[in-house]
Amino acid sequence: MATRSRLQIYVLAFCATLLVQSGCNGLSVHHRKHAALFIFGDSLFDVGNNNYINTSTNFQANFFPYGETFFGYSTGRVSDGRLIPDIIAEYANLPMIPPYLQPGFDNYTNGVNFASAGAGALAETFQGFVLDLKTQLGYFKNVEKQLRHRVGEAEAHTLLSEAVYLISIGSNDYIAPFIANSSLFESRSHEEYVRMVTGNLTNVIKEIYRKGGRKFGIAGMEPLGCLPGMRTIKPGNTTTCGEEINDISRLHNRVLAKVLLKLKGQLPEFIYSNPNFYSYLNDTVHNPSKHGFKEGKMACCGSGPYRGIMSCGGKRGVTEYQLCENVTDYVFFDSGHATERIYQQVSKLWWSHSTPDVTARYINLKELFEV
């Protein structure tokens, strides 16, 4: 029987300690188990899919100053740096999860990101400009088929059932009727409209479950009326948050919580994390210094009152815009999106904290990944 050289023994011990495979030159070593991350949603989660579709610059962020602080260049993320999925991936010891439409990317063992800035749970929301939630589901089904073909049924089943499915959707469904003067809220009550949005989301969750998904992280709604851009919707109303859309945000969170609890009773092994950070984010906007910020109402980048006009970068019809000197002082980066620093705080809470801001205890993402 051949004996290992002293160098081989050292290399094997080193690799086993680090629990990695790369650089081990074929020596047998167990690698650390990890769960893949599949991401669905809107601009809060889009890491660049809209770079690769035929759309308006209103739904893109592949130009300066987006990405200026962390990446040093624009990536398509609607912020100055990373988004929540990037930070959660780091917590989960995963690489940054690439956009599904990135040319040449087809290795889905760590997961993939389907999110599209401007997307809604309703197909009618900014239709023709974005990848709505149902389209994202179709892409996921393509990935699921490819995984089964490449790694086999058993391994694909394990990967899909142990993966975490992160979803942020709905804000555009509620914002669109306000900015487009839609009659949707005139023909339907707020309750009916919210149930349409959460109903579509529920159908997608069930489809992912049918394909093997079991672990879901579903983001709740932020106080949409406090976005700098939403303060300027009604003439003269720039000093307070938009209360009508904030009411809808809170209603969405209540309905979604009930829907997810119902799904847990219907679907065996279904488990989810759905923290309600509405109160936390609302407090950060109104009391920024309490959370380490200097400015909670005005955006870092944009123009007009509170820099609420979405002119950041000068490529959306308004060429002139202002850009703050220190982005870390700000809650909002542009008229509708937060800074990386906010995403860091929210990600940390979602990952490991059982916050008192929720009405009942929830599973955090760390627990979800470890189940």
C-alpha positions as CSV (number, residue, x, y, z in Angstrom):
1,M,0.0,0.0,0.0
2,A,1.4,3.4,-1.0
3,T,2.1,5.8,1.8
4,R,1.5,9.6,1.6
5,S,4.4,11.9,1.5
6,R,4.9,14.4,4.4
7,L,3.9,17.2,2.0
8,Q,0.7,15.4,1.1
9,I,-0.2,14.9,4.7
10,Y,0.4,18.6,5.4
11,V,-1.7,19.6,2.4
12,L,-4.5,17.3,3.4
13,A,-4.5,18.6,7.0
14,F,-4.5,22.2,5.7
15,C,-7.4,21.6,3.4
16,A,-9.4,19.7,6.0
17,T,-8.9,22.5,8.4
18,L,-10.2,25.1,6.0
19,L,-13.0,22.9,4.7
20,V,-12.3,23.8,1.1
21,Q,-11.6,21.8,-2.0
22,S,-9.7,24.3,-4.2
23,G,-5.9,23.8,-4.3
24,C,-6.1,20.2,-2.8
25,N,-5.0,18.5,-6.1
26,G,-7.5,15.7,-5.9
27,L,-6.9,14.7,-2.3
28,S,-10.2,13.6,-0.7
29,V,-11.6,16.1,1.7
30,H,-15.1,16.9,2.9
31,H,-16.2,20.4,2.0
32,R,-18.5,22.5,4.2
33,K,-22.2,22.2,3.4
34,H,-23.9,25.3,2.3
35,A,-27.4,26.3,1.2
36,A,-27.9,27.9,-2.2
37,L,-29.6,31.3,-2.4
38,F,-32.3,32.0,-5.1
39,I,-33.5,35.6,-5.2
40,F,-36.7,37.1,-6.6
41,G,-38.0,40.7,-6.5
42,D,-37.6,44.3,-7.4
43,S,-34.9,47.1,-7.2
44,L,-34.2,46.3,-3.6
45,F,-32.8,43.0,-4.7
46,D,-31.9,43.5,-8.5
47,V,-28.1,43.2,-8.8
48,G,-28.0,43.8,-12.6
49,N,-30.7,41.9,-14.5
50,N,-32.1,45.1,-15.9
51,N,-28.7,45.8,-17.5
52,Y,-29.6,43.1,-20.0
53,I,-33.2,43.9,-21.0
54,N,-34.6,46.4,-23.4
55,T,-36.0,48.9,-20.9
56,S,-36.0,52.6,-20.0
57,T,-33.2,54.2,-18.0
58,N,-35.9,54.8,-15.4
59,F,-35.5,51.1,-14.5
60,Q,-31.7,50.9,-14.7
61,A,-28.8,52.0,-12.6
62,N,-25.8,51.1,-14.7
63,F,-24.3,54.6,-14.6
64,F,-22.5,57.0,-12.2
65,P,-22.9,57.6,-9.3
66,Y,-24.6,54.2,-8.6
67,G,-22.2,51.8,-7.1
68,E,-19.7,54.5,-6.3
69,T,-18.8,53.6,-2.7
70,F,-18.4,49.8,-2.6
71,F,-17.7,48.7,-6.2
72,G,-16.2,52.0,-7.5
73,Y,-18.3,51.6,-10.6
74,S,-22.0,51.1,-11.5
75,T,-23.2,47.5,-11.5
76,G,-27.0,47.9,-12.0
77,R,-27.7,48.0,-8.3
78,V,-29.9,50.9,-7.4
79,S,-27.8,52.2,-4.5
80,D,-24.3,53.5,-3.8
81,G,-23.1,50.0,-3.0
82,R,-24.3,46.5,-2.0
83,L,-27.9,45.4,-1.6
84,I,-29.5,43.1,1.0
85,P,-28.9,39.8,-1.0
86,D,-25.2,40.7,-1.4
87,I,-24.8,41.1,2.4
88,I,-26.9,38.1,3.2
89,A,-24.8,36.0,0.8
90,E,-21.7,37.1,2.7
91,Y,-23.3,36.1,6.1
92,A,-24.1,32.7,4.6
93,N,-20.5,32.2,3.3
94,L,-21.6,32.4,-0.3
95,P,-20.2,34.5,-3.1
96,M,-22.2,37.4,-4.4
97,I,-25.1,35.8,-6.3
98,P,-25.0,37.0,-10.0
99,P,-28.0,38.1,-12.0
100,Y,-29.7,35.4,-14.1
101,L,-29.3,37.3,-17.3
102,Q,-25.5,37.9,-16.9
103,P,-24.0,36.6,-20.2
104,G,-22.1,33.3,-19.8
105,F,-23.4,32.6,-16.3
106,D,-24.9,29.1,-15.9
107,N,-23.5,27.6,-12.7
108,Y,-26.4,27.6,-10.3
109,T,-25.1,25.5,-7.5
110,N,-24.8,28.6,-5.2
111,G,-28.1,30.0,-6.5
112,V,-28.9,32.9,-8.9
113,N,-30.7,36.3,-8.7
114,F,-33.9,36.8,-10.9
115,A,-34.9,40.3,-9.4
116,S,-35.7,43.2,-11.7
117,A,-35.9,46.9,-10.7
118,G,-39.4,48.1,-11.1
119,A,-41.0,44.6,-11.0
120,G,-44.2,43.9,-9.3
121,A,-46.2,40.9,-8.2
122,L,-48.8,42.1,-10.8
123,A,-47.9,41.7,-14.5
124,E,-49.5,45.1,-15.2
125,T,-47.0,46.9,-13.0
126,F,-44.7,48.8,-15.4
127,Q,-45.5,46.1,-18.0
128,G,-43.1,45.9,-20.9
129,F,-40.2,47.5,-19.0
130,V,-39.4,44.9,-16.3
131,L,-39.3,41.2,-15.5
132,D,-42.5,40.7,-13.4
133,L,-42.6,38.1,-10.7
134,K,-44.3,35.5,-12.9
135,T,-41.5,36.0,-15.5
136,Q,-38.9,35.5,-12.8
137,L,-40.7,32.3,-11.8
138,G,-40.4,31.1,-15.4
139,Y,-36.6,31.7,-15.3
140,F,-36.4,29.7,-12.0
141,K,-38.2,26.8,-13.7
142,N,-35.6,26.9,-16.4
143,V,-32.9,26.8,-13.8
144,E,-34.6,23.9,-12.0
145,K,-34.7,21.8,-15.2
146,Q,-31.0,22.5,-15.9
147,L,-30.0,21.5,-12.4
148,R,-31.9,18.2,-12.7
149,H,-30.2,17.6,-16.1
150,R,-26.7,18.5,-15.0
151,V,-26.4,17.0,-11.5
152,G,-29.2,14.4,-11.5
153,E,-32.5,14.2,-9.7
154,A,-31.2,13.3,-6.3
155,E,-28.6,16.0,-6.0
156,A,-30.9,18.6,-7.6
157,H,-33.7,17.7,-5.1
158,T,-31.3,18.1,-2.2
159,L,-30.0,21.5,-3.5
160,L,-33.5,22.9,-4.1
161,S,-34.9,21.7,-0.8
162,E,-32.0,23.0,1.2
163,A,-31.8,26.4,-0.6
164,V,-33.2,29.6,0.7
165,Y,-35.6,31.6,-1.5
166,L,-35.3,35.4,-0.8
167,I,-38.2,37.5,-2.1
168,S,-38.9,41.3,-2.0
169,I,-41.9,42.3,-4.1
170,G,-44.9,44.6,-3.9
171,S,-43.6,48.1,-3.5
172,N,-43.9,48.9,-7.2
173,D,-47.5,47.5,-7.3
174,Y,-48.4,50.1,-4.7
175,I,-46.3,53.0,-6.0
176,A,-47.3,52.7,-9.6
177,P,-50.9,53.8,-9.2
178,F,-49.8,56.9,-7.3
179,I,-47.2,58.1,-9.8
180,A,-49.3,57.1,-12.9
181,N,-52.6,58.5,-11.6
182,S,-54.1,55.1,-12.1
183,S,-57.7,54.3,-11.4
184,L,-56.8,51.0,-9.7
185,F,-57.5,52.4,-6.2
186,E,-60.8,53.9,-7.5
187,S,-62.1,50.6,-8.9
188,R,-60.9,48.5,-5.9
189,S,-60.6,49.0,-2.2
190,H,-57.1,49.0,-0.7
191,E,-58.0,45.6,0.9
192,E,-58.9,44.1,-2.5
193,Y,-55.8,45.5,-4.2
194,V,-53.5,44.2,-1.4
195,R,-55.0,40.7,-1.7
196,M,-54.3,40.8,-5.4
197,V,-50.7,41.5,-4.8
198,T,-50.3,39.0,-1.9
199,G,-52.3,36.4,-3.9
200,N,-49.9,36.5,-6.8
201,L,-47.0,36.3,-4.4
202,T,-48.7,33.3,-2.8
203,N,-49.1,31.5,-6.1
204,V,-45.4,32.0,-6.9
205,I,-44.4,30.6,-3.5
206,K,-46.6,27.6,-4.1
207,E,-44.9,27.0,-7.5
208,I,-41.4,27.2,-6.0
209,Y,-42.6,24.8,-3.2
210,R,-43.9,22.4,-5.9
211,K,-40.4,22.5,-7.5
212,G,-38.7,21.6,-4.2
213,G,-38.4,24.9,-2.3
214,R,-39.0,24.7,1.4
215,K,-37.2,27.7,3.1
216,F,-38.4,31.2,2.3
217,G,-37.3,34.7,3.4
218,I,-40.1,37.2,2.5
219,A,-39.3,40.9,3.0
220,G,-42.1,43.0,4.4
221,M,-43.1,46.4,3.1
222,E,-41.2,49.6,4.2
223,P,-43.0,52.9,4.9
224,L,-43.3,53.7,1.2
225,G,-44.8,57.1,1.9
226,C,-41.6,58.3,3.5
227,L,-39.5,57.8,0.3
228,P,-38.2,61.2,-0.8
229,G,-40.0,60.7,-4.2
230,M,-43.3,59.9,-2.6
231,R,-43.3,63.1,-0.4
232,T,-43.6,65.1,-3.6
233,I,-46.5,63.3,-5.3
234,K,-49.1,65.7,-4.0
235,P,-48.3,69.4,-4.6
236,G,-47.4,71.2,-1.4
237,N,-47.0,67.9,0.6
238,T,-43.3,67.7,1.0
239,T,-43.0,67.9,4.8
240,T,-44.8,64.7,5.8
241,C,-44.8,61.1,4.7
242,G,-47.6,60.0,2.4
243,E,-50.1,58.5,4.8
244,E,-52.4,56.8,2.3
245,I,-49.6,54.7,0.9
246,N,-48.1,54.1,4.3
247,D,-51.5,52.7,5.4
248,I,-51.3,50.4,2.4
249,S,-47.8,49.3,3.4
250,R,-48.9,48.4,6.9
251,L,-52.0,46.6,5.5
252,H,-49.7,44.6,3.1
253,N,-47.6,43.5,6.1
254,R,-50.6,42.3,8.1
255,V,-52.1,40.4,5.2
256,L,-48.8,38.9,4.2
257,A,-48.2,37.7,7.8
258,K,-51.6,35.9,7.8
259,V,-51.0,34.4,4.3
260,L,-47.6,32.9,5.3
261,L,-49.0,31.5,8.5
262,K,-51.8,29.8,6.5
263,L,-49.2,28.4,4.0
264,K,-47.2,27.0,6.9
265,G,-50.3,25.0,8.0
266,Q,-51.0,23.8,4.4
267,L,-47.6,22.9,3.1
268,P,-45.5,20.2,4.9
269,E,-41.9,21.4,5.8
270,F,-42.7,24.9,4.6
271,I,-40.7,27.3,6.8
272,Y,-40.2,31.1,6.5
273,S,-38.7,34.3,7.8
274,N,-40.9,37.4,7.6
275,P,-39.8,40.1,9.9
276,N,-41.7,43.4,9.9
277,F,-39.1,46.1,9.9
278,Y,-41.7,48.9,9.1
279,S,-41.4,50.4,12.6
280,Y,-37.6,50.3,12.6
281,L,-37.3,51.9,9.2
282,N,-40.0,54.5,10.0
283,D,-38.1,55.4,13.2
284,T,-34.8,55.7,11.3
285,V,-36.4,58.2,8.8
286,H,-37.8,60.3,11.6
287,N,-35.0,59.9,14.1
288,P,-31.9,59.4,12.0
289,S,-29.3,60.4,14.7
290,K,-30.7,57.6,16.9
291,H,-29.5,55.1,14.3
292,G,-26.2,56.8,13.4
293,F,-27.4,59.0,10.5
294,K,-27.6,62.7,10.0
295,E,-30.3,62.9,7.3
296,G,-33.4,60.8,7.1
297,K,-35.7,62.6,4.7
298,M,-33.6,64.0,1.9
299,A,-31.9,61.7,-0.6
300,C,-28.2,61.8,-1.2
301,C,-28.6,62.0,-5.0
302,G,-31.4,63.7,-7.0
303,S,-33.0,67.1,-7.4
304,G,-36.1,69.1,-6.3
305,P,-37.6,69.0,-2.8
306,Y,-35.8,66.5,-0.7
307,R,-34.0,65.5,-3.9
308,G,-37.2,63.5,-4.5
309,I,-37.0,63.8,-8.3
310,M,-35.4,60.6,-9.7
311,S,-32.7,62.5,-11.6
312,C,-29.7,60.8,-10.0
313,G,-27.1,60.3,-12.7
314,G,-28.7,62.7,-15.1
315,K,-30.0,60.1,-17.5
316,R,-33.7,60.0,-16.8
317,G,-34.9,63.1,-18.5
318,V,-33.5,65.6,-16.0
319,T,-29.8,66.1,-16.6
320,E,-28.9,68.3,-13.6
321,Y,-28.8,66.7,-10.1
322,Q,-27.1,67.1,-6.7
323,L,-24.9,64.6,-5.1
324,C,-24.1,64.6,-1.3
325,E,-20.5,64.6,-0.1
326,N,-20.9,61.9,2.5
327,V,-23.3,59.2,1.6
328,T,-22.9,57.4,5.0
329,D,-24.8,60.3,6.6
330,Y,-28.0,59.5,4.6
331,V,-30.8,57.0,4.9
332,F,-31.7,57.3,1.2
333,F,-29.4,57.3,-1.7
334,D,-31.9,58.4,-4.4
335,S,-35.6,59.3,-4.5
336,G,-36.8,55.7,-3.9
337,H,-33.9,53.6,-2.6
338,A,-31.7,53.4,0.5
339,T,-28.0,53.6,1.0
340,E,-25.8,50.5,1.5
341,R,-25.5,51.5,5.1
342,I,-29.2,51.1,5.7
343,Y,-29.1,47.7,3.9
344,Q,-26.2,46.7,6.2
345,Q,-28.3,47.5,9.2
346,V,-31.5,45.7,7.9
347,S,-29.5,42.7,6.8
348,K,-27.8,42.3,10.2
349,L,-31.2,42.5,11.9
350,W,-32.7,40.0,9.5
351,W,-29.8,37.6,9.7
352,S,-29.4,37.3,13.5
353,H,-31.8,39.4,15.5
354,S,-35.2,38.8,17.0
355,T,-36.3,42.4,17.0
356,P,-39.0,43.7,19.3
357,D,-40.4,45.6,16.3
358,V,-42.3,42.6,15.2
359,T,-45.6,41.5,16.7
360,A,-44.5,37.9,17.2
361,R,-41.2,36.0,17.2
362,Y,-39.9,35.1,13.8
363,I,-37.2,32.8,12.4
364,N,-34.2,34.9,11.4
365,L,-32.2,34.1,8.3
366,K,-29.3,32.5,10.1
367,E,-31.8,30.0,11.6
368,L,-33.4,29.5,8.2
369,F,-30.1,28.7,6.6
370,E,-29.2,26.2,9.4
371,V,-32.5,24.3,9.4
